[in-house]
Amino acid sequence: MNKNNIKPLNLREIILNTRQPIVLKQFSLNWSCFQVGLDEWCKTFDALNSNVANFERIAKNVAEEPQWERKRQTIQMTAGQFLKEHSKDCDYWSGLNYKRRHELPAKCTNGIDFSAFGFPQAADDSTLWLSSKGANTPCHYDSYGCNIVVQVFGRKSWLLFPPNTLLTTTRIPYEESSIYCKENFYCPPLLNVKEYVEKYKNLAHHVILEPNDVLIVPKHWWHYVEALDISLSVNAWIPLECDLQQQIEECIVKYLIENIIKDCANETKKYVMNPNQLLAINTKEELFEILKYLLEKSVENVNNKKEETLYDYHYLKEDQVEELLQNFTNIKKVPLLPAIEFEKLLKTNALRYAANAESNSNENTLDYVEEILINSICSPQIVKAIKEEFFQRFKQ
């Protein structure tokens, strides 16, 4: 139920047309499953969950590069044990991350509803993130959709950069729909802090989400996310008509990477592929069927409404969006981070590295030339060029 005096259709127009990240401050949604508080929610989760949950874990001082998923351990414990363990400072963080709604007990997701934003169907594909202090997602952008993030409990820091920011893209680790960068915002090398500040000082946007805040992340904005407390958030990606182009590009990347590593040792595959992708490798025949379907769909400009609702994107001019935003005092653009504050944040994060921390530098069994080659041929601009050339030939 929307008690925020913003009509869902107006909010939907803002979400689908904003060019910058925006925050809805204290946007009360009153989702019933969370009204009991975090402790009781965790008790309900444990009572209804048939098995102990698989939490990710990594030491906070393992920081010589971004804390990729492949570096993390899987720890089995209850949500109650998680709360107790992280009620005090720990030298590691834990997270129950990217849990889709259907993977959770129904009582733990009752009432989750994105109708107040103008997207009643989005709740079905929403995901939940339960994180301890320090839990983070390496800087990346999502290939598909725009993102609605609801901060339910605790606080999270979001560092965001526009799509045209010249960060160093990498497809290692490869994860369909996530394009990472090599820059380590969790713990930048101290010697590189000034370089980071000079390169990104007029591009870095920053916000700390508090309970009941909602963040809208426009398509292809880079973001580095870190929990500042024990945190629970729920998000939903809104599917867009323009996503079809990125689906074709991601299919091309998947074909290239899976063929490059198909005869490699398992350790190399674990280095190149994100853990979830190791379970989602397709045969060549399956990939070409997917690609053929996407190409035909693109050429025919078919939007199969029976499959899912896809939304037009950026159909309003920027001045029209500005007019809409002026009507609502609790909707704010995420501000640029002043250079002095950006430098302070990076220097603070740089202190996390411990020279005696256990290193995973030997995990890479991939030749560095091969890694450069993969990142070169799978870079977004090259894949886009391959797609466009492919289109020309496919249409002939």
C-alpha positions, 0 to 999 in steps of 0.5 A, a space after each residue: 500500500 502506498 502511503 507516500 502521496 506519489 501516484 504509482 504511474 508518476 513514479 513509474 515514469 520517473 523510474 523509467 526516465 531518470 538519467 541519474 540515480 535517485 533516492 526516495 527518502 523514508 518511502 514507507 512500504 510496510 511490507 508485512 513480512 518485515 513488520 516484526 523486525 529483523 530478529 523475528 524475521 530471522 527466527 521465522 526464516 530458521 523455523 521454516 527453512 528445511 536446511 541451514 542456509 549457505 552463507 558466503 564468507 571472506 576475511 576482511 583483509 583479503 583485499 589485494 584485488 576485489 573480493 570476487 565470489 570465487 575467493 569466498 567460502 561457503 558457511 552453513 549456519 542459521 540466520 540466528 547464528 548469523 545475527 549472533 556472530 555478527 552482533 560484535 565486530 568480526 574480522 570477516 563478513 558473511 552474506 546470504 546474497 541474491 536469494 530469489 523470492 521463490 527460494 525463501 519461505 513464503 512467510 518471509 516474503 509475504 507482502 513484498 509488492 512493487 505496485 507502489 512503484 508502478 510495477 506490480 509484477 516485479 515482486 515475483 522476481 525480486 531478490 533478498 540480500 542479508 549481509 553483515 558489516 563489510 559485505 560488498 559487491 565488486 564494482 560492476 554494472 548490470 547488463 539488463 534492466 533498471 534497478 529498484 533497491 529497497 533498504 529494509 534494515 541496516 545501512 548500505 553505502 552505494 558508490 555509483 558512476 555513469 555508464 560512460 565512466 572509463 573503468 577497466 572492464 573485465 569479463 573475468 570472472 564471467 557472469 552473464 548480465 554483470 560486467 565488472 571492472 578491475 578497479 578495487 573500491 573495497 581496498 584500492 592500493 594506497 599508491 593508486 588513490 590519487 590516480 583514482 581521485 583524478 580520474 573519477 572525482 567528477 563522476 563518483 556519486 555516493 549515497 548511504 541508504 538507511 531503513 525505508 530508503 529506496 534507490 533507483 539505479 538507471 540502466 548501465 550505471 556502475 555501482 560498488 555496494 557495501 553494508 555498513 551494518 547488518 543489513 537486509 535489502 530487497 531489489 527488483 530489476 525492471 525488464 526493458 524493451 532495449 534489453 534485447 540488444 544486451 541479451 544478444 551481446 551476452 549470448 555472444 560473450 557466453 559463446 566466446 568464453 565457454 568455447 575458450 575454456 571448454 578444454 581447460 583444467 577445472 581450476 582454470 574454469 573456476 578462475 574464469 567463471 563465476 561460481 553460479 556460471 559453472 552450473 549454467 554452461 550450455 552446449 553449442 547447440 543450445 547457445 545457437 538456438 538461443 541466439 537464433 531466437 534472439 536475432 529473429 525476435 530483434 529483426 521482427 521487433 516482436 515483443 511477446 507479452 505472454 513471456 513478460 512485460 517489457 517497458 519502454 525506456 527513456 521515452 521522456 526528455 530530460 527536462 520533462 523528467 525534471 518537471 516531474 521530480 520537482 513535484 516530490 520533495 522526498 525524491 532526491 538525485 544521488 549527489 556527486 561526491 566532493 573530491 575531498 570526500 572521495 579521497 577520504 573514502 578511498 584512503 580509509 578503504 585502502 587501510 584494509 589491506 594486510 600484507 600478511 593476509 592469506 593470498 589467493 594469488 596462486 589461484 590463477 592458472 590462466 596465462 596472463 596473455 590469454 586473460 588479456 585476450 579474453 578481456 579484449 575480445 569480450 570487451 563491450 565495444 568489441 562485442 557490440 561491433 560483432 553483434 552489429 556485423 552479425 546483424 548485417 549478415 543475418 538480415 541479408 
